[in-house]
Every structure is written in structure tokens, then in C-alpha cells.
Amino acid sequence: MNALSISRFAPSPTGGLHLGHAFSALCAHDLARAKGGRFLLRIEDIDPTRCRPEHVAGILEDLRWLGLGWDGEVVFQSERLPLYAEALDRLKAMGLVYPCFCTRARIAAEIAASAAAPHGPDGPLYPGLCRELGEDERAARIAAGEAHAWRLDIARAAARAGPLAWHDSGAGEIAATPEVHGDVVLARKDAPTSYHLAVTVDDAAQGVTDVVRGQDLFAATHVHRLLQALLGLPAPRYHHHPLLTDEKGERLAKRAGSPTLASMREAGVDAGALAERLRARAKQ
């Protein structure tokens, strides 16, 4: 590992942080600090329907409570939309993305009608209904104001990039197989970028050398490595840590009502002791 490591913690302000977030933040913070590096904080607030300013304030308070200081200013994805639009335009110019006019209902119906719909890490793959539309039809439907998303033609993109690999600290060298994800969405009307595109652009723009995140995002790295290659961006080192689970063995999550750090703070939990327990868990 290089002398200078730059890691980041990048939560979405859709609710309070829980122990799983704390664990991930500590892992990223400690990895950078161990090498005298920098720990960055990025707020992934590209979904205006779910993100709230009060949750941003809560995230900052939670991190300070845990004793985690970050370097530089907090970066907000909502303020970086032109960067993502530029990246999307470059992919359009390469002929690697196409407008998809399908509703979720139409996609679901097509998948249900298939006897053997292909599946990827996140479930059934998009069946490619809009992939081969002619340019005239695409242009006419866009001009008419028809709602659409922009999808990456994964097969064409992978063929252009050629063989790729990425390194994970736990799994070693991984051959990238982005095709298993199908034609992922890179932008849509209500969200001008996707997680895949925004995180790839931001990690490169911020000089992140070490991406520390949960094992649940391991598969997404195949797509990120492809986007890096297409856009001429560097590939960071990856560190995918185990997910924290509750007493039932279920993953801690906001939607599952996992206890928040704010509730622990209000209950008088000792932040230092909590951080040390999480650090001990990271060493297991």
C-alpha cells in the first residue's frame, strides 16, 4: 500500500446512522490514519425524494460523537451534477448508452412472461426491450417528452473495454464480469445520475485510493471497474468488510428499524467504548 492512503465514508442522508454505518466509517477512517493518510466525508444525496438536510446534520454529529474527524470540506453529490452529466455525455458519444422508455410495470410483465429470465446479483436483469430501438424513434420519443432512463449497453461496453480486473484486500485479484449485471441504469428523470456512475466519478475526482465498504457492494465493483476503464479513471484498491448483523443474523439496516447512533447517544452509551468494540470486531 502506498504511504498516502485516501479513503472516504459516503452515507446517504435518508435516515439516522446505525452500527453498520459506524463500523464502515471506522474501518475507512482507521485504514487511512494508519498510513498517515486522509479520510474524506461525502454525502450521497442525489435522491431528493428521500434525502433530508436534518439527516445530514445527524450524520455529522454521529461521526463527531464517535471521534471520527474528516479532512477537508464535506462533499455533497447534489452539488456535483454537472460532473456526472459530463461523464454520461462521454458514454453517449461512445455509443454505449441508450434511452430506455420502459416503465417498471412493463419490465416486470416481460420478466414474468419469460420462462427463464436471466438473473444477476440484484435480481432479474433488464430484458433489453429498448436496446435496439432505431435512432429516429429514440429521438422522436425524447423530443415528445416521454420519460426515459439512460442504460449502459453492458455487452457493448465490456467488449470495448476488454478484459479487466480489480483488487480486493480480502479476495485478491478479481476478474471483472460486469455482464452479469445486465444493462444497468446510469441516470433517470428523477435522479440525474445513478449510484454506479456518481461513485465512480467522485472517487476518481477526490483521489480516493482505498474504497472501504460493506460486502453487499462487492458485486457492484464489477460495474464500477468497467466505468473506470471506459472513462479513463484510475482503479482504487477495494476493501469489502463483513456486514454487522443482529441477534437473528439479519443485516443491520435503516429499513429494518435498527437502533440508530443518535438513540444510543441519547441513552448514554459510551462512544469510546463502542468504537473500541467495533474496532475489535474489524480485527476478527
PLY file of the C-alpha trace (Angstrom):
ply
format ascii 1.0
element vertex 284
property float x
property float y
property float z
element edge 283
property int vertex1
property int vertex2
end_header
0.00 0.00 0.00
1.27 3.49 -0.81
2.39 5.77 2.00
-0.57 8.07 1.44
-3.95 6.42 1.61
-7.14 8.36 0.89
-10.36 6.72 2.00
-13.90 8.01 2.32
-17.18 7.45 4.09
-20.14 8.18 1.84
-23.54 7.78 3.53
-26.93 8.75 2.12
-28.91 11.15 4.34
-32.12 9.12 4.27
-32.19 8.41 8.00
-30.02 8.06 11.05
-26.76 6.13 11.04
-26.72 2.74 12.79
-23.95 0.44 13.98
-23.32 -0.87 10.49
-22.55 2.64 9.31
-20.34 3.24 12.33
-18.40 0.06 11.59
-17.82 1.03 7.97
-16.81 4.59 8.87
-14.35 3.35 11.49
-12.80 0.88 9.05
-12.33 3.58 6.41
-11.06 6.13 8.94
-8.56 3.79 10.57
-7.20 2.45 7.28
-6.28 5.96 6.15
-4.98 7.14 9.51
-2.75 4.07 9.89
-0.78 5.30 6.87
-0.90 8.98 7.75
-3.46 9.44 5.01
-6.69 11.36 4.57
-10.26 10.41 5.47
-12.95 12.14 3.43
-16.67 12.57 4.01
-19.04 12.57 1.06
-22.81 12.89 1.33
-24.60 10.90 -1.37
-27.76 12.99 -1.63
-28.75 12.57 -5.27
-32.27 11.34 -4.45
-34.27 14.47 -3.48
-37.34 12.39 -2.59
-35.58 10.57 0.27
-32.66 12.75 1.40
-33.22 15.31 4.16
-30.99 18.15 5.47
-31.71 17.16 9.06
-30.22 13.75 8.39
-27.02 15.40 7.14
-26.70 17.26 10.44
-27.29 13.99 12.28
-24.55 12.22 10.32
-22.01 14.90 11.19
-23.00 14.76 14.86
-22.79 10.96 14.91
-19.28 10.94 13.43
-18.06 13.58 15.86
-19.56 11.58 18.73
-17.58 8.54 17.61
-14.41 10.63 17.50
-14.03 10.45 13.73
-12.69 13.63 12.19
-12.58 14.07 8.43
-10.23 16.04 6.22
-11.33 18.94 4.06
-14.85 20.08 3.37
-17.81 17.73 3.21
-18.65 16.96 -0.41
-22.30 16.81 -1.50
-23.22 14.87 -4.61
-26.21 17.16 -5.21
-23.68 19.94 -5.92
-21.73 17.85 -8.45
-24.40 17.00 -11.01
-22.51 18.65 -13.92
-19.63 16.21 -13.37
-21.97 13.23 -13.72
-23.69 14.75 -16.76
-20.30 15.19 -18.43
-19.40 11.56 -17.78
-22.76 10.40 -19.14
-22.29 12.54 -22.25
-18.91 10.90 -22.86
-20.52 7.47 -22.71
-23.26 8.64 -25.08
-20.62 9.85 -27.52
-19.07 6.38 -27.43
-22.43 4.85 -28.35
-22.51 2.86 -25.11
-25.74 4.12 -23.54
-29.29 4.22 -24.82
-32.61 5.72 -23.68
-34.99 3.25 -22.08
-38.67 4.18 -22.09
-39.89 1.12 -20.18
-41.96 1.52 -17.06
-41.25 -0.71 -14.09
-44.58 -2.42 -14.76
-43.66 -3.25 -18.35
-40.29 -4.65 -17.30
-41.90 -6.75 -14.57
-44.50 -8.10 -17.01
-41.83 -9.04 -19.55
-39.81 -10.85 -16.91
-42.89 -12.65 -15.59
-43.74 -13.83 -19.11
-40.29 -15.32 -19.61
-39.80 -18.96 -18.74
-36.16 -18.39 -17.85
-35.47 -14.71 -17.25
-31.74 -14.19 -16.59
-30.82 -13.07 -13.08
-27.87 -11.10 -11.73
-26.62 -10.23 -8.24
-29.53 -7.83 -7.70
-32.31 -9.93 -9.19
-33.81 -10.28 -12.69
-31.93 -8.48 -15.44
-33.45 -5.86 -17.70
-34.74 -7.77 -20.76
-33.37 -5.28 -23.29
-36.69 -4.08 -24.67
-35.35 -0.68 -25.74
-31.79 -1.68 -26.62
-32.33 -2.00 -30.36
-34.70 0.91 -30.98
-33.75 2.98 -34.01
-32.16 6.40 -33.59
-35.12 8.15 -35.21
-37.60 6.54 -32.82
-35.42 7.34 -29.83
-35.05 10.97 -30.85
-38.77 11.37 -31.55
-39.81 9.92 -28.20
-37.33 12.07 -26.31
-38.47 15.17 -28.23
-42.07 14.32 -27.32
-41.11 14.46 -23.65
-41.52 10.76 -22.96
-39.97 9.77 -19.63
-36.85 7.71 -20.01
-33.76 6.41 -18.25
-30.28 6.01 -19.70
-28.94 2.46 -19.64
-25.44 1.20 -20.26
-25.26 -1.34 -23.07
-23.23 -3.67 -20.91
-22.20 -6.15 -23.61
-21.01 -3.43 -25.98
-19.27 -1.56 -23.16
-17.49 -4.67 -21.89
-16.35 -5.53 -25.41
-14.92 -2.04 -25.86
-13.08 -2.13 -22.52
-11.67 -5.63 -22.93
-10.54 -7.85 -20.03
-10.47 -6.04 -16.68
-9.60 -6.87 -13.10
-9.65 -5.21 -9.70
-8.04 -5.93 -6.36
-9.85 -6.65 -3.11
-7.86 -6.87 0.12
-9.72 -10.00 1.16
-10.38 -11.80 -2.11
-7.27 -10.80 -4.04
-7.27 -10.20 -7.80
-10.78 -10.38 -9.24
-11.57 -10.71 -12.95
-14.29 -8.18 -13.73
-17.52 -9.65 -15.10
-19.86 -6.64 -15.41
-22.05 -8.52 -17.88
-23.75 -10.35 -15.02
-25.49 -7.09 -14.07
-27.16 -6.54 -17.42
-27.87 -3.07 -18.79
-27.71 -1.01 -15.60
-29.37 2.40 -15.31
-26.91 5.31 -15.22
-29.45 8.14 -14.99
-33.17 8.76 -14.99
-35.51 11.75 -15.00
-35.98 11.89 -11.21
-32.32 11.11 -10.48
-29.85 12.65 -12.96
-27.23 10.08 -12.06
-27.04 6.63 -10.52
-25.04 5.25 -7.63
-22.79 3.41 -10.10
-21.89 6.48 -12.14
-21.69 9.01 -9.31
-19.50 6.92 -7.03
-17.10 6.10 -9.87
-16.74 9.74 -10.89
-16.43 11.02 -7.32
-13.87 8.50 -6.13
-11.62 9.48 -9.03
-12.23 13.22 -8.67
-11.43 13.08 -4.95
-8.31 10.99 -5.44
-9.62 8.09 -3.37
-7.04 5.30 -3.29
-8.86 2.90 -0.96
-12.59 2.21 -1.10
-13.82 0.68 2.15
-17.43 -0.54 2.12
-19.67 -3.44 3.01
-19.63 -6.88 1.41
-23.09 -6.14 -0.01
-21.44 -3.83 -2.56
-18.81 -6.34 -3.69
-20.71 -7.27 -6.85
-21.24 -3.62 -7.81
-17.48 -3.24 -8.14
-17.61 -5.14 -11.44
-19.69 -2.30 -12.92
-17.51 0.38 -11.32
-14.36 -1.15 -12.77
-15.93 -1.11 -16.23
-16.94 2.55 -15.91
-13.44 3.44 -14.73
-11.94 1.84 -17.82
-14.40 3.50 -20.20
-13.89 6.95 -18.67
-10.13 6.64 -18.28
-10.25 6.79 -14.48
-7.87 5.09 -12.02
-8.93 1.97 -10.16
-8.62 2.24 -6.37
-7.93 -0.65 -4.02
-11.07 -2.20 -2.56
-11.73 -3.42 0.96
-15.13 -5.08 1.43
-15.81 -5.75 5.09
-18.37 -8.17 6.58
-21.79 -6.79 7.41
-22.86 -6.43 11.01
-25.92 -8.48 11.91
-28.40 -8.55 14.77
-29.05 -11.42 17.16
-31.19 -13.10 14.47
-28.34 -12.98 12.00
-30.10 -10.34 9.91
-28.16 -7.43 8.49
-28.49 -4.09 10.27
-30.39 -1.66 8.06
-32.40 1.55 8.24
-35.47 -0.07 6.76
-35.33 -2.84 9.37
-35.50 -0.32 12.19
-32.00 -0.99 13.52
-31.12 1.18 16.55
-29.55 4.47 15.49
-26.39 6.03 16.84
-28.50 9.01 17.88
-30.67 6.80 20.10
-27.55 5.25 21.62
-26.09 8.67 22.29
-29.30 9.79 23.96
-29.30 6.62 26.07
-25.86 7.49 27.43
-23.82 4.87 25.56
-20.08 5.48 25.90
-18.87 6.39 22.39
-15.25 5.50 23.09
-16.13 2.05 24.37
-18.47 1.48 21.43
-15.77 2.47 18.94
-13.28 0.11 20.54
-15.76 -2.79 20.37
-16.28 -2.11 16.69
-12.54 -1.89 16.08
-12.09 -5.23 17.81
-14.76 -6.68 15.52
-12.88 -5.37 12.49
-9.77 -7.30 13.53
-11.58 -10.63 13.78
0 1
1 2
2 3
3 4
4 5
5 6
6 7
7 8
8 9
9 10
10 11
11 12
12 13
13 14
14 15
15 16
16 17
17 18
18 19
19 20
20 21
21 22
22 23
23 24
24 25
25 26
26 27
27 28
28 29
29 30
30 31
31 32
32 33
33 34
34 35
35 36
36 37
37 38
38 39
39 40
40 41
41 42
42 43
43 44
44 45
45 46
46 47
47 48
48 49
49 50
50 51
51 52
52 53
53 54
54 55
55 56
56 57
57 58
58 59
59 60
60 61
61 62
62 63
63 64
64 65
65 66
66 67
67 68
68 69
69 70
70 71
71 72
72 73
73 74
74 75
75 76
76 77
77 78
78 79
79 80
80 81
81 82
82 83
83 84
84 85
85 86
86 87
87 88
88 89
89 90
90 91
91 92
92 93
93 94
94 95
95 96
96 97
97 98
98 99
99 100
100 101
101 102
102 103
103 104
104 105
105 106
106 107
107 108
108 109
109 110
110 111
111 112
112 113
113 114
114 115
115 116
116 117
117 118
118 119
119 120
120 121
121 122
122 123
123 124
124 125
125 126
126 127
127 128
128 129
129 130
130 131
131 132
132 133
133 134
134 135
135 136
136 137
137 138
138 139
139 140
140 141
141 142
142 143
143 144
144 145
145 146
146 147
147 148
148 149
149 150
150 151
151 152
152 153
153 154
154 155
155 156
156 157
157 158
158 159
159 160
160 161
161 162
162 163
163 164
164 165
165 166
166 167
167 168
168 169
169 170
170 171
171 172
172 173
173 174
174 175
175 176
176 177
177 178
178 179
179 180
180 181
181 182
182 183
183 184
184 185
185 186
186 187
187 188
188 189
189 190
190 191
191 192
192 193
193 194
194 195
195 196
196 197
197 198
198 199
199 200
200 201
201 202
202 203
203 204
204 205
205 206
206 207
207 208
208 209
209 210
210 211
211 212
212 213
213 214
214 215
215 216
216 217
217 218
218 219
219 220
220 221
221 222
222 223
223 224
224 225
225 226
226 227
227 228
228 229
229 230
230 231
231 232
232 233
233 234
234 235
235 236
236 237
237 238
238 239
239 240
240 241
241 242
242 243
243 244
244 245
245 246
246 247
247 248
248 249
249 250
250 251
251 252
252 253
253 254
254 255
255 256
256 257
257 258
258 259
259 260
260 261
261 262
262 263
263 264
264 265
265 266
266 267
267 268
268 269
269 270
270 271
271 272
272 273
273 274
274 275
275 276
276 277
277 278
278 279
279 280
280 281
281 282
282 283
